[in-house]
């Protein structure tokens, strides 16, 4: 049963939702098609988002599109009829997610692990419309198998990625973006910190376009087990490092995978380790969200005056989401927020709380955003499984950026666009980190903290 995700971290739900009742390729039962359409219509009709109150004749919308669902000859035509109905709302956060895009993590061929989380050391994502290896952790099981960034992933445990990619490609641009984000998150749950797989059999294609078969046995994963309200148990991890620059100075890099309560203690410690560097970058690539309160807390270490991160509204009420300057540490010592140069790194899997945090600091002029556009999924929402196995994603409230604009369906546009390509990955380069260093070298503004 789905529930409102008021923590804005709904993307992780795909890691624990039940396997869908999928249709056979090319076949469609007319009765099931109508049942699926009606279920989608009813879920939206009952949502607190209240489409009728927004001037939409929802009954008339059903009359226009239900006949097309009844006539649908295949899954693609049924999906088109449902998405056409949703598109009449005029909001981007009403989308149909093909089952193939989210069920990758629930293949029946995966053997359950009785306890603990395991990690293959792989980070994967979309590159030029294909699923590819983005990063391989040094010393990881994937590294031991010789897997390299830029290799295309064609099959995982015998399951072809082509079906999901084709289903996503058929969608309209806005719906495609949302489905792609869920697909990438499903892949992440299987490859990065999967509690499901004892062994991963991967079929890949290398830089020379040769097929490579690798079997990866995930190792016990490092990190702190956390329980975030309304989300499944997960591992939280934070890493900070000092990247040496050509002028002898350093760039501080802080990366964490979730906005978890553990961040309240971990972030100030990490910040203290790198705040003497020329600049600091917070890497939110792949971070799907979490508890919104932690974003306000982290923001307090980075601003010298109250800074709104956004505004939340539901049921006629609204609330400001502020980052308040942190002046005292947890142990009662005086504290000065970091005032030096700040960058935030984003990609298409940066969602929810990550977007709220980045947007607020970007609009306040406090941070430069580098990477690719974020997911555009910053609303409290529900995701329900429809009778045919597809998922319906629909909003139940609203959230706006400090300037009044909605992030939903739009995401954050980086100040510096730096997408990975197969060329950069095969060359062993991280396009976003390269752009980060170029930004720091080109920017002649003062780089030291103010006293």
N, C-alpha and C positions, 0 to 999 in steps of 0.2 A: 504494500500500500504506500503510495506516495504521500509526502507531507510538505508543507511550505518550508522552504529553506531560507529562513530569515537571516541566517549567518552568511548568506551570499556565497556559499561554497558548494553549490549543487553539482559542480562538474564531477566530483568524485563518486557520485551515486552510481555511475555506470559500472564501477568496480564490484558492486554487490547486488545489483538488480537481478531478478530471476531470469533464467533463459527464456527466450520468447518462443511462442508457437509459430514457427515460420512456415510459409507456403513453399511448395515445390517450385523451382524455377519454371516460368512460363505458364503456370497453371493458376487459375483464380476461380474460387467458388463465389457465385453471384450473391448468395445469401450472406456469406462471410464479408463480402465487400460492403454491402449495405450496413451490416452490423458494425463494421469498422468505422464507416462514415458517421453513422448516428452516434457512436461512442465519442468520437472526436468532437462533434457538434455539441453534445451534451456537457462534456467536460468544460468547454469554453463557456457555455451558457451559465454554468454554475460557479464559475470562477469569481472571486472577489474583485477581479479587475473590471467587471461589470461593463461588458461591451455594449449592452443595450443603453446604459446611462451615457455612453459616449456617442449616442445618436445613430447607432447601427441597428437596422431592422434584422435581427439575427434569424427570425423565422423566414423572412424573404430570402436571406442568404442561403438557407438550407434548401428552399424550393428551387433556387437557381442551380445548385450544384449537385444535389442528391441524384437526379436522373443520370448524370455523367458517371457517378459512382456505380449505379445499378447497371450501366452498360459497359463498364470497364472490362476489358478482355484480359488484362494482365496487371501485375502489381504496379508497373509504371503508370498506367492510366488511372488506377485507383489513387495512387499518391498524388498525381496531378490534380485530380478532382478535389481531394482534401486540402491540398496546399492552395488551390484557387479559392476555396472557401476561406481559409485562414488569411489569405492576402487581402481580402476585402476589409479586414480590420484595420489595415494600414499601419500595423506595427510589426517590427521585425522579430519580436520574441515569441511569435506564434509559428512554430515550425514542426513539420513532420520529419522525424529522424528515421531513415531506413534501418530495419533490424540488423542488416549486415554491417552497418557502420558502428554498432555498439555491442554486438554479440561476439566479436572477435575474442573478447576476454573470457567468454563462457563456453568455449568449445568443449564438447563432450570428450575430446581426446586428451584433455588436460587431466593429469592425476592430482588429486588434492594433497596438500601438505597438511599434516595434522596440526602442526603448531609452528608459529614463527613466520617471519617474512624472509623472502629470499630475493637475491638481486643478480641479474645477469651482467650488469655493467654497461648495458646498452641504453642509449637514448635515441629514439626514432621520431621522425616527423615528416611532414610533407615538404617536398622540394620539387619545384617545377611540375606539380601535379602528380608526383609519384611518392611512394613511401620509401624513405631512405634512412640509413644510419647517420645520425648527426654527431654523436659523441660515443667514444668507447673509453671507459674508465681504466686508467693504467692499473695493471695487476689484477684486473677483473677476469671472471670466466670467459667473457667475450674476447678480451684482449689475448688470452691464452690460446684462443682458437684462430687468431690472426685476422679477425674481422676489422675492417677499416671504415672510417667515416666516408660517406659518399656511396657506399655500396647500396644498391637497391634491394629492398626486401620484397620477395615475390610470394613466399609461402611461410607460414608459421605452423609447425606441427601438421603439415599437409594441407592446411587451409589456405586457399589462394586469396591474396589481397585484391585481385582484379575485380571480384564481384562487388566488394564494398566501394572501391574507387569508381567503378562504373555507375553504381547507384547514386553516389554523391555527385558525379559529373552531370547526371540528368536533371538535377535540381536547379531552380532559379538561383541567381547569385547570392541573395541574402540567405536563403535556406541552405545553400551549399556551404556557406561559410560556417554556419552553426553545426551542420552535420560533420564537416571536416574536423572541427574542434573536438566533437565527441568521439569521432573515430580515432584521432590521435591520442586522446585520453584513454580510450580502451586499449590501444596498443601499449601505452605506457604502463597500464596496470599489469600487463602480461610480461613485458620485457624488463621493466625497471625495478619495481619492488613487488613482484608477484608472490602472493602466498599460495598460488595454485599449482605451479609447475615444478615437477622434479627435474624435467629435462625439456629443453626447447630444441626442436629440430627446425633449422632455418634453411630456406632455399634463397640464396642471394645472387646478385649479379654484380661483379666487381667493376673496377674502373676500365678494364679492357673488354667489358661486356661478356665475360665468361661466367658461366654458372658455377656457384660455389655452394656446397652443402656443408653445414656446420651443425654439430650437436653441442649445445651449451647447457651445462649443469649449473643452475643458479646457486650461489653461495649464500650463507646467512647474511642478511643485510644489516648494515650499521644504521643506527639512528635510535631515537627515543619513541617508544610506542605512545601514541596520544589518542585520546577519545574526544572528538569535537562534537558538540551537540548536533544531532540530526545527520551526522556523517558516520561512515563505517570506521572502525579502528584503522589507524594508519601509522606510518613511521615518519617522524619529523626529523629533519637533519638540516644543519646550518654549517656552512664552511666559509671561512674568510681567508684571504691570502693577499700577499703584497707582491704585486707585479712590478718588476724592475723596469724603469724607463731609461732611455738613452742618456738623459742628462744626469743620471745618478740618483734621481728621486724615485718615488714609488707611486703606484696606483693601487688603492685599496679596493678589493672586490669582496662583496658580501653576497652570498647566495643561500637562499632557503627555499624549501619546496612547498611549505604550507604556512598559512597564517594561523598558527596554533598558539594556545596559551603559553606553551613553553618558550615562545619567541620573546615574551616579556622579560625573561631572565637572560636568554641567549644573545639577543641583539645588542644590548649595551656592552656586554663583554666583547663581542666581536668588533663593535665600533671603537672601543678603547684600543684595540690592537692595531687599527689602521688609520686612526684619525690624524696622525702626523704626516700622512702621505699627501702628495700634491693634489689629489682628488679622490673621491670615493664613488664607486658604482654599486648600486644594488641590483643584482641580477634576478629578475622575476620571470625569466623565460621558463615556460612550462609550469608556472605556479598557478593552479586553478582557483585559488581562493582560500576561504576559511572563516575565521571569526572576525567580524568587522572591527570589534573593539581593539584587537591587536594592531590594526593599521593606524588607528588613532594614537595608540600608545607609542608605536615606533615613530610616527610622525613627530611626536613631542621631542624626540632626541635630535630632530633635524630642522626645527623652525624656532625663530626667536620671538615670534608673536603668534597669537591665536590664528589658525589657518583652517578654513573650512575645506573638508575633503569632498563634501557632497551633501545632498539632502534626500531624505527618505520619506515617502508618504504612502499611507494605506488607511483605508476606512475613514477618510476625511481628516486624518491627523497627519502632521509632518514633524520631522525631527532633523536637527542639524548634526552633522557628523564632523566634529572639530578635532584638529590636532593642536593640543595645548603645550606650550614650551615646558620641557621638563627641567626644573630648577634644583631638585633634590633627588639624590639616588635612593635606592631601596634601603640602604643602610644609614640614611640620614645625612649624608655628606653633600655639600654644595655641588651643583652640577651645571655645566654650561652646554647648551645644545650645540651640536656641530654646525658651523657656519661656512665651511669651505665649499669648494666646487662639488657638485653632486650630479650624477647621472643615474638614470633608471633604464635597465635593459628589458625589452618586451619582445614577445613573439605571439603567434596566433593561438597559443595555449595559455597565455596570460589572461586570466579571466576574473570576474567577480571582484573580490576584495582587492586583488592586485590592480585592477583597473581603477577602482575608487581611489586608492592610495596614489597611483601614478598620475591620474588626472588632476587630483587636488594640488599636488606639488608642481605639476607642469603649469597649471593655470595661475598659480601663485608666483610663478617665475623662479621657483626654488630649485627645480631640477630640469635637466635636459633629457629628453626621451630618445633612446637609440634602439634600433632594431626594426621590427616589422609591426604592422597594425595588430592591436590586441583583439581578443575574441569578440568583443562587443556583447558580452553576456553578464550584465551587471545588475540584473533584477532578481528579486526573490521570485521563485518560480516553482512550478510543479512539472514533473515528467512522469507520465503514466504510460503503461504498456497497453496498446490497443489490441482488439481481438485478433488481428492478423500478425501480431508480433512487432509491428512498427511502434515507435515511441512518439507521443505527442508532448511537445514542450510548450508551455503557455504561462504567461505572466499572471501574478496575483497581486502585484503592487508596483510602485514606480520609484525610480531613483534618478536624480539629476546631478550633474556636475556643478561646481560652484557658480559657473556662469549661466546656469539654468538649462543647459543642453543635456540631452539624454545620451548616455553611453550605450544603451541597449541597441543592438543591431548595427552600431556604428563603430564602436571601439575607439581606441586612442590612436591618433595619427602621430607617428614618431617625428621628432624634430629632425632626426637624421635617419634616413631609410637605409637599412643594411641587411638585405636578405641573403641567406645562404644559397649558393648555387652548387651544382655538381662540380663545376670547375674549382670553386674555392674549397669545397670539402675534399676533393681528390688531391688538392695541393696541401692538405693538412692545415687549412686556415679556418678560423672562426670569423666570419665576416663581421659579426657584431662587435667582437672584441677588437678587431682591426679598426673598425670605424670609431670605437671608443678611444683608442690611442691616438688616432688621427685628429679627433675632436680636441683632445687635450693638448696636442702639439700645436694645432692651428689657432686655438683660442688664446688671445693675448691678455685676457682679463686676469686680475689677480687670482692666484691659486691658493694663497694661504688663508687660514682662518682669521677672522677678525678678532682682536683681543677681547 
